[in-house]
Each structure stands twice: as structure tokens, then as C-alpha cells.
């Protein structure tokens, strides 16, 4: 299991997005991973989901970050 934020973020992504984000510059990956961590920390709905399934909460947060990225 990845322990650094970028590795954890990439793991939370679906395979298609993981490949796309994995090909981006490291700085961009770090920025997205930081946004993902903020999403996990700040969203109370994800707290409830995290109690049921931590990986589902991480995946949902990753999906939200990428949606915002696309605008």
C-alpha cells in the first residue's frame, strides 16, 4: 500500500484516470493529491462513507477532485 500522498491518490483513482494522472508532471500530481487530502478532511459526507468503506471514500474524493479539475 502506498504511503505518500501522491501514491495514495493514484491508488484511489480508477485505472483509466490513474494512468492519465500518472503521466502528468510530479508537481501537478502533488497539487491534485493535496486537493484530494483536503477533500477527505473537509467533507463530512465522506466521513460517514469512510466508516463503512475507507477505500470507497478515498475513491469518491478522488473523483470529485478530478471533476473540479475539469471545470
ABEGO torsion letter per residue (X at the ends): XBABAAAAAAAABBAAAAAAAAABBAAAAAAAAAAAAAAAAABAAAAAAAAABAAAAAAAAAAAAAAAAAX
